[in-house]
Amino acid sequence: MNRLLLMLTWGLLALYAGGLGLRTDSDHFSLVLDGLIGGSTQVVAAALAWSNLRGAGRRRPEIGAMAAGLTVFSLSNVLYLVLYDRGVVYDFPGPPDYGFAAFYPIAVVALGLAAHREIDHRSGPDVWMDSVLGVLGSGAVLAVVLDSVLVHASGNPLGASVALFYPLCDLFLAALVVGVMAVQGRRLRPYWVLLLAGLAAFIVIDVISALSLITDSYVVGGVTDALWCLGIALMATWTTARPRPAPEAEQHDPALFLPGLATVAGLGVLVVAALNADSQRVSRLALTLAVLTQLAAGVRTGYAFRQLRRLADLRRQATTDDLTGLANRRAFYADAEVRLRQLAARPCALLLLDLDRFKEVNDSLGHQVGDQLLVEISRRLSAAAPPGHRLARLGGDEFAMLVDDVDAAAAEHLATDLRAEIARPCMLEGIAVRTDASIGLVLAPEHGTTLSLLLRRADIAMYQAKQARRGHQLYSGESDDSGPMRLRLLQELHTALDQGQLLLHYQPKLNLRTGEVNSVEALVRWMHPQRGLLYPDAFLSLAEDAGMMRRLSQSVLEEALDQAVLWRAGDHPLAIAVNLSASSLVDAELPQEIARMLAARGLPPEVLEIEVTEEFLMADRDRTRHILARLRDLGIRIAVDDFGTGYSSLAYLRELPVDDLKLDRSFVFPMAEDPRAAALVFSTVELAHSLGLTMIAEGVEDEATLTALTENGCDLAQGYFISRPVGAPALDAWLAERAQAEAQPAGRTSA
């Protein structure tokens, strides 16, 4: 239906234009041509606009308003043609003219809705101010051109006002469309040109009509009426366009072409008035509009400067790190690329810095203290950097520095100085916070000439420095092997999970009160096809970075529980403790998944203990409490692993559902030779017992340590002196041998 009405509209218009070209009596009104065909063109165009409401989507409000306006205009034209054909004479303006005038406020609503939809809301004031300024400037010129109309119609001021009202409204609507087009820039919707062309046709015919009042020479029908039909047809066609997804918004400077043109027009009128001051050739209306144009131009210019300042501020913010005030990643990339091209063969160094253990600061002291630390580190780096540097915070706790005219020795010396500055204690919130940094160094053009290559190689060097705890590392050709090696190892880890290459070793926990072994700790190993048995430090961090910990933890849990089933079926049932990483424990479905695993194997919940680190406990108290409470509700025990390390707080021992404390081996190992270490261990045992917790000591390496722990009330112990982690068959053999030794008259042995 839409397409049929569109074809009919333009077909009638073409028929009307062709008829006008063939007729010889151009001054004679033709009922068929001017009345029937011309009037039908406008009525069908209005019907086309109404038909486009169906499926208009987001354009429905504006199309509805435009359809209403075109209907009012076309019906007013039909009324005008009927009155003219019947010879009804009336003074201008008559009833049809008020209908024509009513079209404009409705059209303003339609264009306002379209402008609001098409452009960003922040650009809305631009469009309306430009439109007002455009109509004032063009209106001033129009008042000069139509001055004779005002003089001729001095006896009919209402008629003169209406005659000027039409073209002024046309100019306002056209200025509004031009304003939208200027704001859109390269994102311009082509169908706005249809609307602008229709308004241009209205401007021409309305100016001609106003000028014809001077000599009463206006003739109904002819080319002038055809322009009205053309304008109506173009506006109706504008409603046929369907909205498409807008391109991504882009920042643009204020478009000042239209305001500038209007300002020049107003100035021109004032100049003409000044040159013809004696003859009074410029009307007061023209002078008033010209003055208003200059005032509006001043307001618009002030608004434009505010926009420019705002854009400059936005651009500054877009290239600045909000927290530290340093350049951000985007600014660093743009500036570094330019510098590298300019320096060409001149040497420069790129330093990539990453703070060590920064997450511990955030988790234990809070993000506010972490942010303060980053600000202080940024200040120190800026102060210690040499002239001609470019320093940026790339994100998180990672910084980059590009330094001109330095060689390898100077770059390493700078890295040492920077690490010394970073290592100085920072007093934050009354706490002395210490941190360190790992720095990767690359040289240009020796190690590369493009920023992407230099950053990749600096990241490799930084990773090696962090792994080896060397502080800083200069990139070497051999360093590049680590990148492909990590990728290869990651792919092999996927294969290991698919093929069941991961296995568990079990380390027994000795009950120091009874001398029995009733529980073990499960420790994951990887039987690599080429590299042999790999320990967790060779692949767990890789799995964590790659987001594989959930799958790996599930595999470990399933294997551990399968082994628990075998032990419960034998003579020596054992409880199993499984270490889970923080990333595994944030999974809200974990408690439900563990409950399913236990039920599927017919195991009681007390057969399983989950060991968590202080890092997880301190990360998010509310989330931690919720997840651990769900595990405890299942009957699963919770142990705090590596207790006493990192930035810890004793508050969680009171707040969170914890059963056991596992004192880190760094406290236990030296206690035989260090009385202070022993005192710490013994006081921690008392603390655990006072809170109703079980104390487990790990890292027992000799008999003296085991004896001291036993005498001072420690509950459980594990370590190489008792037994190394071994596979399940070896552990069964060890337990059998231990039971046999205990049955001998000489008593038990500690292995």
N, C-alpha and C positions, 0 to 999 in steps of 0.2 A: 504493500500500500504506500509506504513512504517513497519508494522509487517511482511508482506511478505518479504520485502527486508532484514529485520533483520534476519529472519529465513533462508533466502537464503545465507546470508553472513556466518553465523555460520555453515550452512550445508555444503557449499563449503569448509570451513576451516577444518571441521571434515573429509570430503572426502579426502582432500589433505593430512592431517595428517595420515589418515588411509592408503592411498596409499603409503606414505613414509615408514610406518611401515612394509608394505608387500613386498616392492621392495627389490631385492637382489643386484642389480648393483647400489649402492649408488653413485658411481663416474660418472654415465652416466646421461646426461641430457635427460629428457623425455618431448617431445613436448606436449603430452596430459596432463601428471600429473603436470610437472613444468611450462609448458607454458600456456596451456589452463586453467586448474583448478586453479593453483596458481595465474596466472594473473587475471582470472575472479574474484577470491576472493577479490582482491584489488579494481577492477573496481566496483564491486557490493557494496563494503563497501563505496566507494566514492558516489555512487548513493544513498545509504542509508542516508548519511549525507545531501545530497541535498534535499531528500524527507522530512527530518525533519524540513526544513525551514517553512513548512506550519504549522501554529498553534504554532510556537516557541515563540511568545510573546516577552518578554524582552530579550530572548536569541538569537533572530534572527541575530544580527550582529556577535556574536561570532561563531554561527553555520555556517553562511555563509562563514566566514573566514576559519574555519576548513574544510568545504566542499571543498573550493578552494584549500587548501593545500593538502588534500588527493587526489584530482583530479590530481594535478600536479605530486604528487608522483606516483600514480598508472599508469598514462600515461607514465611517464618516465620509469617505470618498464616494461610496454608493449613494449616500444621502445627498451629497453635493451634486452628483450627476443627475439624480432624479429631479431635484429642485430646478436645476438649470434647464433640463429638458422640458419641464412644465412651465418655464418662464417665470418662476417665482423670483422676484427681485427683493434683495435685502441689503442693508448697509454692511460693509466690512467692519468688523468680523461678524459672521453669522453663525448659526448653530453648527455647521460642519467644521468651522475653523476652531471652535472650542474642542471638538473631538480630535482634530489634528494636534492641538496643543496638549491634550491629555496623553498623547502617545509618549511624550518626552519623559515625564516623571516615571512612567512604567519602564521605559527603556533604560533609564538611569538605574533602576532597581536590578534589571536583568544584567546590565554590564557590571554593576557592583558585585553581584553574586558571582559572576564569572571571574572577575578580577580576584576576589577573595579565594576562590578555588584554585586559580592558576598560579598565584604567586605566593611566596613566603609571607606570613603575616607581618614580619618585620619590615617588609617593603611596602606594605599598604599605604602608609602616609605619603611615601614618595609619589605614588600614582595619583592620589587625590590632590596633593599640592601641585603637582605638575599639570594636572587637568585644569584646576582653577586658574593657575598662572597662564596656561595656554589659552583659555577662553577669554581671560582679561586682555591679554596682549592682542589676540586676533580680533576681539570685540572692539578694542580701541581703533584698530585699522578699519574694521567694518563700519564703525560709526562715522569715520571720515568718508568712506566710500559712499555710504547711504545717507550722508548728510542732507542731500537734496530730497530724500524721502521724508525726512523729518520736517523739512521746510514746507514741502508740498502738502503734507498731511497735518499741518498745524491746526487745521480746523477739526481734525479727527485724531486726537492724541491716542485714543484706545487702539484705533486701527494701526497707527504708526508703531505703537508698542508691540502689538501682535506681529506685525510685519518684521520687526527686528528680533522678536522672541524666537521665531523659527530658526533663523541662521545661527543665532547665538547658542541655542540649545544643540544644534547640529555640531557647532564647533566644540562645545563642551564634551559631547559624546566622543567626537573624533579625538580630542585631546586625551580623554580617558583611555581610549584604545591605544593611542600612540604611547602613553605612559606605561601601559601593561607590556607592550612590545619592547619598549626600551629596557624595562626591568628584566624581562626574560632573556634578552640578549641572544646568545647562541642556543638557548633552550626554547626559542620562539615556536609556538604552534602556528603553522601556516594558515589555519582557518581564520585567524584574526584579520588577515588581509581581506577576506570576504566582507567582514563587518566594516572595516575601514573604507572599502570601496563603496559599500552601500551608503554610508554616511557622507562620503564625498559627493555622491550623486544628489543627496538631499541638500548639501550645502550649495551646490551649483543652482539647483532649481529654486531654492528658497531665496537666494540672492537675486536671481532673475525676476522672481515674482515680486520681491520688494521693490526693485527698480521700476517695474512696470506700473506701480502705483502712481508714478509721476505723471504719466501720460494716459492713464487708464487704458493701456494697450494690452493688458493681459487677455489672452484668448484661451478658452477652454479647449482642450485637445491639443494635438500636435506634439512636437519634440519635448516640450517642457513636461507634459503629463507622462510621456514615456520614461523620463528620468525618474519620476516618482515610482513608476512600476519597476524600473530596474533596481532602484534602491531597496524596495520591498522584497523583490526576488532574491537579492544578494543576502539580505538579513535572514530571510527564511532558510536559505541554503546554509548559512552559518549554523543554524540549529541542527543540521543533519550530522555534523561531525560527532564522533563518539570519543569519549575520553580514553586516553592511553596512559600507561604508567609514565609518570614524569621522570625525566633523566635526573641523575643525582644532582642535588643542589650544589651550586658553586658560588663562592664569594665573588662579588663584583664591585667595582667602584661605582658610586652614584652616577646615574646617567643624567648629564646636565645639558644635553642638546636641546630638548624642548624648552626648559626654562630659559636657556640662553637666547633662543630664537624669540620667545615671547618678550623677554626684556628688551631686545633690540627693536622689536616692533613698537613697544610702548615708548621707547626713547625716540623712535622715528616720528611718532605722532607729536610728542612734545617739541621736537625740533621744528616740524612743520608749523605747529601753533606759534612758536616763537618767531619764525620767519614771516608769518602772516598775521602778526598781532593786530595790525591796523585794520585789516580787512575782515577780521573776525570769521575767517573761513572754516575754522575748526570749532565744532559744536562743544557745548559744555559736557555733553555725554561722553564724547571722545576724550576730552581732557580728563574727566573723572576716571574713566577706565584706564587711561594711560598712567595716571598717578597711582591708582590702585595696583596696576601692574608692577610698578617700581617697588611699592611697599611689599607686595607679595613676593617679588624677586628677592628682596632683602631677607624676608623670613625663610624662603626656600634655600638661599645661599647659606644662611646660618645653620639650617638643618643639615645641609649637605656637608658642611665642615664638621658638624657633630658626628655624622656618619663616617667621615674619613678618619676622625680621631678614634672612633669605635673600631673601625676596620684595622687601623694601625695597632690598637691594643689587642685585638683578636689575633692578629698575625704574630705579635710579640708573644702572646700566651701560647699560640700554636707551636712556637719554637723554644719555649722555656719550660723547664721542669718546675711544677707548681711548688713542690716542697723545698727544694734546695736553691732555686733561682739559677741553676746552671742551664746550659743548653740541653735540650732533650735529644732523644734518638733521631728525630726527623731533622733537626737543625744540624746535628753532628754529621749525619750522612751527607747532607747537602753541602756543608762547608768543607768537609774533608775531601769529597770528590773534587771540588774546585781546587783546593790546595794541592792535592796530589798532581793534578794536571799542570798547575803553575810551577811547582817545584821541579817537575820532570826529573832530571838527573841529580838534583841536589838531595843529599841524604836526609831522611827524617825517620822518626820512630813512632810506632803506635803501641801504647801500653793499655792493656785490658786488665782492670782491677776487679776483684770479687772479694767481698768481706768474708772472713771465716767465722763460722758459728753465729752468723747474724740471726738466724731463725731462733736460736736459743734465747737471744735477747728479747725478741718479740714475744716468744711464748712465755717466758718467765717474768719479764718486767712490763710487758704490755706494748702495744703498737705505738703509743704516744712516746714512750722512752725510745723505742726503735727509730721513730721519725726524728727525734731530737739528736740521736746518734748520727743519723745520715746527714743532718744539717751540719753538725760539728765536723764530721769527716770531710764534707764538701768544702767547708771553710779552710780546713787544714790543707787539703789538696790544692786549692786555689792559691794559698799563701806559699806553698812549697814549690809550685810549678815554675819553670823557667820562663823568661820572656818568649813571646812568639808561640805560645801553646794554645791548644783548643781543648777544653775540658768539658765533658758532658756526662750526665747520668743517663745511662741507657735504659734503666728500669730496675726496680727492686734494689739490691745492694751491689749493682754492677756499674762501674764507671769506665770511661774511655778517655785517653789523653793522646793527642797528636802533637808532637814536638818537632820543630824544624831544626835542621842543621845539627844533628847529633849522630854520633857513631855508636857502635855496640857498647864500648866501654862507658861512654857518657850515659847511654840509656840504662845500663845496669846500675850505674852509680845513682842515677835519678830514682830508679825503682827502690834501691836500698833506702834512700832518703825518705821517699814517700811512705814506705812501710814503717820506718822509725817514727814518722809523724803520726801515722794511724795508730801505732801501738801505744802511744802515750795515753794514760787513763783519762777518761772523760767523766766529769762530775755531772750526773744527770739525776734530778729528783733526789739529791742527797746521797746518791750511790755512785761509787767509783766503778765505772764500766770499762772493761778492757776488751779490745778486739784486735784482730790482725787482718792482713789481706794477702791474697795470692795474686801475683801479677804475671801475665804473659806478655812477652815483648816480641815485636817483629820490626824489621827495618825495611824501608822502601828506598830505592827500588830493588834491594837485594832479595827480599822475600816476596816481592810482588809489587805491582803498580796499580792495582785496582783495590778499592776499599773492601769489597766483598771478600776477596782473596786474603787480604791482610787481616781482616777480622776473623776469618775462619782459622787462619794459622795462629793468630794471637790467642784464640779460644783454646786451641789444642795445647799451646804452650802453658796457658793458665791452668788448664785441667791437669797437666803433668806436674806443675808446681804445687797444686793443691794435693794431689795424690802422694807426692813424695815429700810434702811438707818442707819444701826448699824455700818458700817465700816468693821467689820469682824465677822465671825460666825464659831464656832466650830461645826462640824457635830455631830448630835445626831441621835439616832435610829428613832425618830419621824420625822426627816427631810426627810426621804425617802418617806414619804407620798406625798410630793409635786410633785415628778416625775410622779407616776401613776395618781395623781389627774389632773395634767396638760394634760396628754395624754387623760384621760377620758373626761375632759372638752373640749378638741379640737374635739374629736369625737362628743360630744353633740352639739358643735357649727355647725358642718357640718349638723347635723340633724335639728338644729334650722333654718338654711338657707333653707333647703329643705321643712320644714313644716311651714315656715312663722312665727316663734316664735319671731322674731325681730319686734319691734314696735317703733314708733316715738313719742316723747313728744316735745311740741313746747313752746318756751319761747318768749313772745312778746317783740318787740322793740318799745319803746315809743318815738314819735317825740316830742322833748322838745320845739319846736317852736309853733307847732299847738296843742299839747296834743293828737294827734291821734295815733292809732296803725295801721300801714299799712304793717308791715312786721314782720316775726317771724324767729327764729332760730330753725332748726330741730335737735334734739338730740336723738341718738339711745339708745334704752333700749332692754334688753333681758328678756322676760317673761319665766324664766326657770321652767320646770314642777315640780321640787322638791325644788329648792332653792329660788323660787319667783323672784321678779324683780331685775335684775342685772344691775348695772350702767357700763358705758364704761370702767372704769379702771379695771374691773374684766375680760374683755375678748378682748379688742381691741389690747393690746400688744401681746396676744396669736395669734390673727388673723394675725397680722403683721408678727410675726415670722414664721407662717405656710404658708405665701403667699396667704392668703385668702382675703386680703383687696380689691382686684379688684372686687371680687364677692360680698363682703359685701357692698362696696360703690355703686355698681349697684343696689342692693336691696334697699338701703336707698334712692337713687335718684328716683327710680320708685315709692316707697311709698309716698315720699314727693310730687312728681308731680301729683300723683293720688289725693292726698288731695288738691292740688292747684286747680285741676279741680272742685272739690266739692265746694270749697270756691268761685270760680269765678261764679259758677252757683247760689250761694246764694246772700245775701245782702251785704256781706263784703269780697270782694276779697283781698287776702293777698299775698305778695311776700314771698318767703321762702329762707332762707340761709342754705346751707348744707356744713358741714365741710368735706373736703376730705384730706386724708393723702398724704404724699409725694410720697409713693409708688403707690398710685392710680393716681396721677397727672402726673407721668412719662409715663403713657400709651399714646402712640401717637394716638391711636384710640379714646381716651376719648372725644375730642370735637365733632367728628363725631357721636359718640354714644349718647351724650347728645342732639345734634341736632335732631337725629332720635326720641328720647324719647319725645321731645317737639312737633315735628311735628305730631307724632302719637296721641297726646292728644289735638292737636289744641291750644296749649298754646303759648303766645308770649314769647320771650326770657327774657324780663325784669321781668318775674315772678320768675326767679331763680337767686340767688347770690351764688357764690362759695367762701367759706372761706378757705384761705391757711395760713400756718404757716411760720414764718421767716425761719425755718429750710429748707423748700422747696425753698424759694426765694433765700437763700444764697448758696444752694448746687451747682447749675450750672446755671450761669446767662443766657448763650445762650439758653439752653434748656428751662429754665423758661420763657424767653421772647417769645420764639416761641409758647409754649403751651398756655400761658396766652393771647397772641395776637390772637390766633385762637378762644379762648373762647370769647374775647371781640368783635371780628368780628361777632360773632353770636348775639351780643347784651346782653350778660350775664355780670352782674356786678362782680367785683373781690374785695374781702375784705381781709385785712391782719389781721389774728387772733392773739391774745396774743401779740400785739405790745409792744415792749420795753423789752421783756425778752430775755435771751440768749445773744450770741455774734452777735449783729446786726450791720448793716451799713445803714445809711440814703441814701446812693447812690441809692439803688434800688427804692426808692420812686420817684426819678427823671427818672430812666431808664425804669422801668417796668410799664405796663398798670394796675394801681391800682386805684380803685374808693373810697374805704372806709378803714379807720383805726379803729381797735377795740382795745382800750387801755386795757391792761391786768388788771384784778381785783386786783392784788397785788399793783397797783398804786392807784386805785380808792377807795378801801376799807378803807385805813387809812386816807384819805384826810380830814375827818371831825375833826380829832384830831391832825393831823400832818401838820402844815403849809408848810413844805418843800414838802411833798407829794402832797399837793394841788397846790403848785407852779409848780411842774413837770407836773401835769395834765393840768393846764391852759396853760402852755407854749407849750405843745404838741397839744392842741386844736388850738392855733394860728399857729403852724407849719403846721398842716393839712390844715387849711383854706388857708394859703399862697400858698400851693401847689395845691389848688383846690380840696381837698379831703374832704369827709364827715367823721366826727369824731363820733365814737360810744364808749360809756363807758359801760363796763360790770362789774358786781359785785356791783351794787347799793343796799345797804342794809338798808339805812335809808333815812328819808325825808330831813335831812340837806344836805346830799350828793347830792340828787336829785336837791335840790334848788340851791346849789352852782354850779352844772354843768349847770343848766339852765341859771343862771345869767352870766356865763362866756362863753356862746356861744356854748356849746356842742350840737351837732345835735340830736343824738339818745342815748338812755340809755336802759339797761336791767339789771335785777337783782331781787333778792327775794323780795325787797320792792315793786316792780311793780307787778311781778307775778313769781311764780316758774314755771319750765317747766311742762306742763300738757298734757294729751292726747287731741286729736282734739275735742271730745265732750265737755270736760271740758273747753277748750279754747273758744269754741262757747258760752258756758254759761257765761263765764267771760266777753266776749266782749258784750254780750247782756245786762248783768248787768251793765257794764260800760256805755253803751250807754243810758240806762235808768237813771242812776245816773246823767249823764251829762245833760239830758233833764230836771232834776228837778231844781227848782229856786235856790237851795242852791249852784249849781255849780257842778263841777266834783270832783270826789274823785280819789285818786291815788291807791286805793285798798290796 
